[in-house]
Amino acid sequence: MLFPFYEHLRDLFGPLNILRYVPFRVIAAVVTALIITWGLFPWFIRRLKERSVGQTIREELPEHAHKGGTPTMGGALMIIAILASVLLWGDLSNMYVVLTCAIVIAFGAVGFADDWLKLSRGGGKGLRGKTKLLWQFGTAFAVLAFFFYVVAPGTDYNFRMYFPYLRIDRFYLELPDWAYLIFGAIVVVGTSNAVNLADGLDGLAIFPTITASAVYLILAYVGGATLFGWSLAKYLFVPEIAGIAEMAVIAAAMIGAGFGFLWFNSAPASIYMGDVGALSLGGALGCLALFTKNEWLSVIILGIFVMEVASDIIQTTSFKLTGKRVFKKAPIHHHFQMLGYPEGKIVARFWIVSMLLGLIALASIKLR
């Protein structure tokens, strides 16, 4: 909200010219989202307890029975913090920002409906899986189709896929627009559900979300920023996209809201994000991967979530084909629980791996 008026504001007070710079607004977005979550979560948790909005535990997870009744749907406040921060510090004329926020709101609405049904019905039964996917894919197709066919023709956005550690001017795969639309929807919806699947232990999903957001923040800024008139993207051989640096503000808001949530979600958790948080955050990460043209690098950036989904697919496929299970329980964080690892140790090690994967992904910037 402030960005469009920086020229007028600087006439009133010269130092406000700093609003034109993305790095300043990135810092401001982190701080704003963090203050909102830090300040409001105690009140939010009390309100949820008063209304008995507590987590329901599925029958197949008896080891988590003690967590039943813990306030959930904390992701709703995270969405508010992210959107408020972006509204304050982002460029709302930037379509990357607007469409990512649209995905966050739409996927958050699907997650909210799922959480609400679980609470009202009891027993942990929310929206049917097919219904959830229908709404997610419908939203993703609508948003991306609008971007590709209405917005993108007037930009330098392309339908190429680039590969980690390979020079983008030599190695890429260009898809027809319709194929890239399908691929993009799969990236956004798949990432959304991957984060949701990983949200099974206190603090497990949110920290890898923070580390991934930090990596995308850097990639977005490098992909759209200039330094002394020189394009950072051209120098570093990363996809150059006009206006994509503004996505760094969204990533920053996610980092701030994520740390604010983690303050209360670390073990023992005082609140859970629920599907409303996991689906919306995952959708935002999918948009960051897609719009910054780092779809395949995201296999590394989002490695923790990829591992969780892969373990679930392997388990299901193996059981259907052979009647045998590869893991004691899927997704894989439950496997480690069944092996006797303490929850805190599992979460801490997943955090360490997520940071390592983030650094490996960032190394691709110069190794191209």
C-alpha positions as CSV (number, residue, x, y, z in Angstrom):
1,M,0.0,0.0,0.0
2,L,2.9,2.3,0.7
3,F,5.0,1.5,-2.4
4,P,2.7,3.2,-5.0
5,F,2.9,6.4,-3.0
6,Y,6.6,6.5,-2.3
7,E,7.2,9.3,-4.8
8,H,4.6,11.5,-3.0
9,L,5.9,10.4,0.5
10,R,9.5,11.3,-0.3
11,D,8.4,14.8,-1.2
12,L,7.0,15.1,2.3
13,F,10.0,13.3,3.9
14,G,13.0,12.6,1.8
15,P,14.2,9.4,3.6
16,L,11.0,7.7,2.6
17,N,12.5,7.3,-0.8
18,I,13.9,4.1,0.6
19,L,10.5,2.5,0.0
20,R,11.4,2.1,-3.7
21,Y,14.1,-0.5,-2.8
22,V,13.1,-4.1,-2.6
23,P,15.7,-5.1,0.1
24,F,14.2,-2.5,2.5
25,R,10.7,-3.7,1.9
26,V,11.8,-7.3,2.3
27,I,13.2,-6.5,5.8
28,A,10.0,-4.5,6.6
29,A,7.8,-7.4,5.4
30,V,9.6,-9.9,7.7
31,V,9.3,-7.6,10.7
32,T,5.7,-6.7,10.1
33,A,4.5,-10.3,9.7
34,L,6.6,-11.4,12.7
35,I,5.1,-8.6,14.9
36,I,1.6,-9.5,13.8
37,T,1.9,-13.2,14.6
38,W,3.9,-12.6,17.9
39,G,1.4,-10.1,19.1
40,L,-1.9,-11.8,18.1
41,F,-1.2,-15.5,18.6
42,P,-1.6,-15.5,22.4
43,W,-5.0,-13.8,22.0
44,F,-5.8,-16.1,19.0
45,I,-5.0,-19.3,21.0
46,R,-7.1,-18.1,23.9
47,R,-10.1,-17.5,21.6
48,L,-9.7,-21.0,20.0
49,K,-9.6,-22.6,23.4
50,E,-12.8,-20.7,24.5
51,R,-14.5,-22.0,21.4
52,S,-13.1,-25.6,21.8
53,V,-11.4,-25.4,18.4
54,G,-9.0,-28.2,19.0
55,Q,-7.1,-30.7,17.0
56,T,-8.8,-34.1,16.3
57,I,-6.4,-37.1,16.2
58,R,-7.0,-39.9,13.7
59,E,-7.5,-43.4,15.1
60,E,-4.4,-44.7,13.2
61,L,-2.2,-42.3,15.2
62,P,-2.7,-43.4,18.8
63,E,0.8,-42.1,19.7
64,H,-0.5,-38.6,19.1
65,A,-3.6,-39.0,21.3
66,H,-2.1,-36.6,24.0
67,K,-2.2,-33.8,21.4
68,G,-5.9,-34.0,21.0
69,G,-7.7,-30.7,21.8
70,T,-4.6,-28.5,21.1
71,P,-5.9,-25.4,19.3
72,T,-5.7,-25.7,15.5
73,M,-6.3,-23.5,12.4
74,G,-3.4,-21.2,13.4
75,G,-2.7,-20.9,9.7
76,A,-5.6,-18.5,9.4
77,L,-3.7,-15.9,11.4
78,M,-0.6,-16.6,9.4
79,I,-2.5,-15.8,6.2
80,I,-3.7,-12.6,7.7
81,A,-0.1,-11.6,8.7
82,I,1.3,-12.5,5.3
83,L,-1.4,-10.6,3.4
84,A,-1.2,-7.6,5.7
85,S,2.5,-7.4,5.3
86,V,2.3,-7.7,1.5
87,L,-0.5,-5.2,1.4
88,L,1.7,-2.7,3.3
89,W,5.1,-3.3,1.6
90,G,4.4,-5.0,-1.7
91,D,3.8,-3.6,-5.2
92,L,0.1,-4.4,-5.7
93,S,0.4,-3.6,-9.4
94,N,2.7,-6.6,-9.8
95,M,0.7,-9.6,-11.2
96,Y,3.1,-12.1,-9.7
97,V,2.3,-10.7,-6.3
98,V,-1.5,-10.4,-6.9
99,L,-1.9,-14.0,-8.3
100,T,0.2,-15.6,-5.6
101,C,-2.0,-13.8,-3.0
102,A,-5.0,-15.1,-4.8
103,I,-3.7,-18.7,-4.5
104,V,-3.0,-18.2,-0.8
105,I,-6.5,-17.0,-0.2
106,A,-8.2,-19.7,-2.3
107,F,-6.2,-22.6,-1.0
108,G,-6.6,-21.2,2.5
109,A,-10.4,-21.3,2.0
110,V,-10.2,-24.9,0.9
111,G,-8.1,-25.7,4.0
112,F,-10.5,-23.8,6.3
113,A,-13.5,-25.8,5.0
114,D,-11.6,-29.0,5.5
115,D,-10.6,-28.0,9.1
116,W,-14.1,-26.8,9.9
117,L,-15.7,-30.1,8.8
118,K,-13.2,-32.1,10.8
119,L,-14.1,-30.1,13.9
120,S,-17.8,-30.1,13.3
121,R,-18.1,-33.8,12.4
122,G,-15.5,-35.1,14.8
123,G,-13.2,-38.1,14.1
124,G,-10.9,-36.1,11.8
125,K,-13.0,-36.5,8.7
126,G,-13.0,-33.4,6.6
127,L,-13.4,-32.8,2.8
128,R,-13.1,-35.8,0.6
129,G,-9.7,-36.0,-1.0
130,K,-11.2,-35.8,-4.5
131,T,-13.2,-32.7,-3.6
132,K,-10.2,-31.0,-2.2
133,L,-8.1,-31.7,-5.3
134,L,-10.9,-30.6,-7.5
135,W,-11.1,-27.2,-5.9
136,Q,-7.3,-26.8,-5.8
137,F,-6.8,-27.8,-9.4
138,G,-9.7,-25.6,-10.5
139,T,-8.3,-22.6,-8.7
140,A,-4.7,-23.2,-10.0
141,F,-5.9,-23.7,-13.6
142,A,-8.0,-20.5,-13.4
143,V,-5.2,-18.4,-11.9
144,L,-2.4,-19.7,-14.1
145,A,-4.6,-19.5,-17.3
146,F,-5.3,-15.9,-16.5
147,F,-1.6,-15.2,-16.0
148,F,-0.4,-17.2,-19.1
149,Y,-3.0,-16.0,-21.6
150,V,-3.9,-12.5,-20.3
151,V,-0.8,-11.2,-18.4
152,A,2.1,-13.2,-19.8
153,P,1.7,-12.2,-23.5
154,G,2.7,-8.7,-22.4
155,T,5.8,-9.8,-20.5
156,D,9.0,-11.6,-21.2
157,Y,7.8,-14.7,-19.3
158,N,8.4,-17.9,-21.2
159,F,7.3,-21.5,-21.1
160,R,10.7,-23.0,-20.6
161,M,11.9,-25.3,-17.8
162,Y,15.4,-24.9,-16.6
163,F,17.5,-27.5,-14.9
164,P,19.7,-27.2,-11.8
165,Y,23.4,-26.6,-12.3
166,L,23.1,-26.4,-16.1
167,R,23.5,-23.1,-18.1
168,I,20.1,-21.8,-18.9
169,D,21.2,-20.5,-22.3
170,R,22.1,-24.0,-23.4
171,F,20.0,-26.5,-21.5
172,Y,16.2,-26.0,-21.2
173,L,13.0,-27.7,-22.3
174,E,10.4,-25.5,-23.9
175,L,6.8,-26.7,-23.6
176,P,3.6,-25.6,-25.4
177,D,1.6,-23.1,-23.4
178,W,-1.1,-25.7,-22.6
179,A,1.4,-28.3,-21.4
180,Y,3.1,-25.7,-19.2
181,L,-0.3,-24.7,-17.8
182,I,-0.9,-28.3,-16.7
183,F,2.6,-28.7,-15.4
184,G,2.3,-25.4,-13.4
185,A,-1.0,-26.5,-11.8
186,I,0.6,-29.8,-10.8
187,V,3.5,-27.9,-9.2
188,V,1.3,-25.6,-7.2
189,V,-1.2,-28.2,-6.1
190,G,1.5,-30.8,-5.5
191,T,3.5,-28.5,-3.3
192,S,0.4,-27.4,-1.4
193,N,-0.5,-31.0,-0.5
194,A,3.1,-31.9,0.2
195,V,3.4,-29.3,2.9
196,N,0.1,-30.6,4.3
197,L,1.3,-34.1,4.4
198,A,4.5,-33.1,6.2
199,D,2.6,-31.3,8.9
200,G,2.5,-34.2,11.3
201,L,4.9,-33.3,14.1
202,D,5.4,-30.2,16.2
203,G,7.3,-27.6,14.2
204,L,8.1,-30.1,11.4
205,A,6.5,-28.4,8.4
206,I,6.9,-24.8,9.3
207,F,10.8,-24.6,9.5
208,P,11.4,-26.2,6.1
209,T,8.8,-23.7,4.8
210,I,10.8,-20.9,6.2
211,T,14.1,-22.2,4.8
212,A,12.5,-22.7,1.3
213,S,11.0,-19.2,1.5
214,A,14.4,-17.8,2.2
215,V,15.9,-19.6,-0.8
216,Y,13.1,-18.3,-3.1
217,L,13.6,-14.8,-1.7
218,I,17.2,-14.8,-2.9
219,L,16.3,-16.4,-6.3
220,A,13.4,-13.9,-6.8
221,Y,15.6,-10.9,-6.1
222,V,18.5,-12.2,-8.2
223,G,16.1,-13.0,-11.1
224,G,14.7,-9.5,-11.3
225,A,17.1,-7.0,-9.7
226,T,19.9,-4.8,-11.1
227,L,23.0,-3.6,-9.5
228,F,24.6,-0.4,-10.8
229,G,22.7,-1.0,-14.0
230,W,23.9,-4.6,-14.4
231,S,21.4,-7.5,-14.4
232,L,22.2,-9.9,-11.6
233,A,20.4,-12.7,-13.5
234,K,22.5,-12.4,-16.6
235,Y,25.7,-12.3,-14.6
236,L,24.7,-15.4,-12.6
237,F,23.0,-17.3,-15.4
238,V,19.6,-17.5,-13.7
239,P,16.3,-16.9,-15.4
240,E,15.7,-13.1,-15.8
241,I,12.1,-12.1,-15.4
242,A,11.0,-8.5,-15.2
243,G,9.2,-7.7,-12.0
244,I,9.9,-11.0,-10.3
245,A,12.0,-9.3,-7.6
246,E,8.7,-8.3,-6.0
247,M,8.1,-11.9,-5.1
248,A,10.9,-11.5,-2.5
249,V,8.4,-9.5,-0.5
250,I,5.9,-12.4,-0.4
251,A,8.7,-14.8,0.6
252,A,9.8,-12.4,3.3
253,A,6.3,-12.1,4.7
254,M,6.1,-15.9,4.8
255,I,9.4,-16.0,6.7
256,G,8.2,-13.5,9.3
257,A,4.8,-15.2,9.8
258,G,6.6,-18.6,9.9
259,F,8.9,-17.6,12.7
260,G,6.1,-16.0,14.6
261,F,4.1,-19.2,14.3
262,L,7.1,-21.4,15.2
263,W,7.4,-19.5,18.5
264,F,4.1,-21.1,19.5
265,N,4.3,-24.3,17.4
266,S,7.6,-25.7,18.7
267,A,7.3,-28.7,20.9
268,P,5.1,-29.0,22.9
269,A,3.0,-27.1,20.4
270,S,0.5,-24.5,21.7
271,I,-1.3,-24.4,18.3
272,Y,-1.3,-26.2,15.0
273,M,-1.5,-24.5,11.6
274,G,-4.2,-26.9,10.3
275,D,-5.0,-27.4,6.6
276,V,-5.9,-23.7,6.3
277,G,-2.2,-23.0,6.9
278,A,-0.5,-25.9,5.2
279,L,-2.4,-25.7,2.0
280,S,-2.1,-21.9,1.6
281,L,1.7,-21.9,2.5
282,G,2.3,-24.8,0.1
283,G,0.4,-23.0,-2.6
284,A,2.5,-19.9,-2.1
285,L,5.7,-22.0,-2.3
286,G,4.5,-23.6,-5.5
287,C,3.9,-20.1,-7.0
288,L,7.4,-19.0,-6.0
289,A,8.8,-22.1,-7.6
290,L,6.8,-21.6,-10.8
291,F,7.1,-17.8,-11.3
292,T,10.8,-17.7,-10.5
293,K,11.4,-20.5,-13.1
294,N,12.9,-22.8,-10.5
295,E,10.5,-25.7,-10.9
296,W,13.1,-28.5,-11.0
297,L,15.5,-26.8,-8.6
298,S,12.6,-26.9,-6.2
299,V,13.0,-30.7,-6.0
300,I,16.0,-29.8,-3.9
301,I,14.7,-26.7,-2.2
302,L,11.5,-28.5,-1.1
303,G,13.4,-31.8,-0.5
304,I,11.8,-32.4,2.9
305,F,8.4,-32.2,1.4
306,V,9.4,-34.3,-1.7
307,M,10.7,-37.0,0.7
308,E,7.4,-37.0,2.6
309,V,5.3,-37.4,-0.5
310,A,7.7,-40.0,-2.0
311,S,7.5,-42.1,1.1
312,D,3.8,-42.0,1.0
313,I,3.6,-43.0,-2.7
314,I,6.1,-45.8,-2.2
315,Q,4.2,-47.1,0.8
316,T,0.9,-47.1,-1.0
317,T,2.2,-48.5,-4.3
318,S,4.1,-51.3,-2.5
319,F,1.1,-52.3,-0.4
320,K,-1.2,-52.4,-3.5
321,L,1.2,-54.4,-5.6
322,T,2.8,-56.8,-3.1
323,G,0.8,-56.5,0.1
324,K,3.9,-55.5,1.9
325,R,4.9,-52.1,3.4
326,V,8.3,-50.5,2.8
327,F,8.0,-48.3,5.9
328,K,6.6,-49.0,9.3
329,K,4.2,-46.1,8.7
330,A,4.1,-43.4,6.1
331,P,4.8,-40.5,5.6
332,I,8.4,-41.1,6.6
333,H,8.4,-39.0,9.8
334,H,6.0,-41.6,11.3
335,H,8.4,-44.3,10.2
336,F,11.1,-42.8,12.4
337,Q,8.6,-42.5,15.3
338,M,7.9,-46.2,15.0
339,L,11.6,-46.9,15.1
340,G,11.7,-45.2,18.5
341,Y,13.2,-41.8,17.7
342,P,12.0,-39.0,20.0
343,E,9.8,-36.5,18.2
344,G,12.1,-33.6,19.0
345,K,15.1,-35.4,17.5
346,I,13.2,-36.2,14.3
347,V,12.1,-32.6,13.9
348,A,15.5,-31.2,14.6
349,R,17.1,-33.5,12.1
350,F,14.6,-32.6,9.4
351,W,15.3,-28.9,10.1
352,I,19.0,-29.5,9.6
353,V,18.4,-31.4,6.3
354,S,16.1,-28.6,5.1
355,M,18.9,-26.0,5.7
356,L,21.4,-28.2,4.0
357,L,19.2,-28.6,0.9
358,G,18.6,-24.9,0.8
359,L,22.4,-24.2,0.7
360,I,22.8,-26.9,-2.0
361,A,20.1,-25.2,-4.0
362,L,21.7,-21.8,-3.7
363,A,25.0,-23.2,-4.8
364,S,23.4,-23.7,-8.2
365,I,23.3,-19.9,-8.8
366,K,27.1,-19.8,-9.4
367,L,27.7,-23.4,-10.5
368,R,25.7,-22.9,-13.7
